[in-house]
Amino acid sequence: MDTDVPAETGLHCRGLVKSYGKIEVLKSVDLNLEPGRVCALIGENGAGKSTFNSIIAGVVQPSGGSMWLDGAAYAPTSPSDAIDRGVALIHQEIRLLPGLSVAENLFLGRLPTRAGRIDRAGMEEQAREVLDSIGVRLDPRRPVRGLSMAQQQGIEIAKAILRRPNYVIFDEPTASLGESEAEHILGLVRSLRDAGTGVIYVSHRLDEVRAIADQVLCLRDGESVALWEDGAPKTQAMINAMVGREFTFGHHAPEPHRDQVVLKVEGAGRTGAFEDISFELHQGEILGIAGLVGAGRTDVVRAIAGADQLDRGRIEVEGREVRVSTPKGAMEAGISMVPEDRKGLGLNLDRTAAENITLPWERELTRFGTVMPGTVEGIGRDQKARFDIRGRMNLPVGSMSGGNQQKVLLAKWLVHDPRVFIVDEPTRGVDVGAKMAIYEILRQLAAAGIGVIVVSSELEEVLGLSHRILVMCEGRSSGILSRADATPERVMALAVGD
Amino acid sequence: MSQSKPNVAGDRTTAGPASAVLGRAAQAIPGPLIGLILVCAVFSFLSPYFLTTRNIFNIFSQVSEIGIMSVGAALVIITGGIDLSVGAVLALSVMVNAWFYRDFGIPFPLAMLAGLLVGTFVGFVNGILATYGRIQPFVATLATMSACTGLALYVTNGSPITGFPDHFSTLTRVRLLGIPLEMILMGAVFLAVAFWLNFRPTGRALYAIGGSEEVARLSGIHTRRVKVGVYSLAGFFAALAGLIVTSRLDSAQPTAGVNDLLSVIAVVVIGGASLAGGSGGMLGTFVGLMIIGVLQNGMALLNVSPNLQPVVIGGAIIVAVMLDRRTKS
């Protein structure tokens, strides 16, 4: 352990260690963050980023090592202790109360009072000020319910800034946002930095890291494996440091059979969500759907997969018109969808991986009308092998890492191969290693003749995987680009409606 | 509680050797099982009469009414709902049964069937309200509870009905191979539902629905249909329990079952189910039922004041749930 007292300013960590029992999740990590700088923290899931942040924010206490804050020893015992010392953590998950107003959420737990009553006017005034200062245009009196993810994320940030922290930790603030909303968050981080705040910024999106980081710290398996002091290096260098090996999108899936249309959507519309969507999906084709968050991408695929009702238009699978009013109906027509929100829509985290996988298929798995435990376990084993799922299939799926949960989710919908396979945000919150594996799975499905639709907020991902890309803007299709024509600039231009 | 899925581990071996059942149960529902063993040990020490075959059969007979209702309540709770109307449904079905038989001269078996149908129908209405009607189950079943309680009193203006066929009232006194009939009925209900919950796709779907209804729906399960079925089943079981009550008392009381609701929910919760849904099972419910039954029986044997008994039951709920939490985490 290093005992010299570092500089008068900045947040300094020396040899931080955290172990649970015999397992060391953080092994001697150092950090030097001066005020007015942005340190990006990168690494795969499970690399120790969250533990590291939690220690700095006082959520957990380190097993070893020491910290200094602006020249004084710093050992927060609780999050409120850390906040009092000027260190705020903005969680990745949004924790707002939907029934309360924006202002009430901002001041939760310390509502200002005047003459024994809540000072609403003063509170709303202050709320408006802080929201304006970060460029979030919201009426502080309206309830949080119904606000977009980006707006809610903005409130979370405003909440942290309200306490005027000197150091702010952002834990994947853009994980559930589209490109333009993400851009707004980055602007916010820049203005905080310019005001002299020290920022720790965790993200899986390396283009963002390149855009804002003054320094980059990379963790792998709880160890600090790389530190760049002067801005971010090339994306490839960061990826290599994170995974300890090369990362590429790899080869493209083989060309699809253009003469075989597997899915045809004509004039599809759902009131208030999207209108006039038409496209064809060919056998073995990967069709990307790009667009900003809120453009209606998810609504379109949900309606095709029977999760929502279609108000207008027709759907044909292999030349036969199908009516999909329920997810079951879509499955029977050969359409399966992996929904976007793994925890809320995709998996039941308390049940085992094997039970999750067999859930949609139980009726077909019965023998003499009964589902035998052995059958469920057997399918779990098969899918584990087929998709290289690491973890025990007979434990609650919530105990697996994000990447493995996502593989379980894919495996669930691929017990029987569908004709049309739809994936919505297939790699959200997944580390680089699992990403590569998931891309490979999608390519193999296409190679086997399945029509694949990929919805993603990560432009890189859509461009890297798809044969063609349908771009949406405000509920309408603004164009379909072939791979050769699809540059990031052209896709973005269509997405913003130019 | 969040990681519990006691029934799958537990009920799988119901047909296997007794030691295996106990082993599985100890793994799946450690808290309630320890509790049951504890109260049994205490009472067998305090009362020489407690551990006799006769008394054990007595306990089973006494709890059969609550037991059959608990099965339905457990199913509803596993889906994440709640049914407050079970006691009131029992009263209404009992009265309809007797009323049809006495005042309309309908043959007794048909009148019985009518009672069962009325119970099932109220459950069906509960299910429709809670799913297609988008009313919270607590509120929906509170409303039907009120309505059923009133109707049960209304049909005869509050007076009980007596004069059932002899063969009906002897049912609860008959023994088959020395075992009381109502115990056999309850056992059959528990076994059939345990099989359904663990081995039939629809039964297994209840856990998926209770865990996350949207995940279940996107997985192709007709969640609303299944839930309507579950509430109907809860109504049916309440009516079935009503038959036992009527037979035992040889009269149909419009206030029958009014005190049952709390016992029924206590049984399910002591048995390791979470009101949040997604966990619980027949083995746990059965152990919970036995805890309540043994406590009531034992306290009666020891001449504990009936007014004190609910206090002890309240304590048992807290202790069982705390033990369950502790041993599972």
Interface residues (C-beta under 8 A of the other chain):
Chain A: A307 T326 P327 K328 M331 M337 P339 G344 L345 G346 L347 N348 L349 D350 R351 T352 L359 P360 E362 R363 L365 T366 G369 T370 V371 M372 P373 P396 G398 K412
Chain B: S2 Q3 S4 K5 V8 R12 F195 F199 R200 P201 R204 A205 Y207 A208 G211 S212 E214 V215 A216 R217 L218 S219 G220 I221 H222 G278 S279
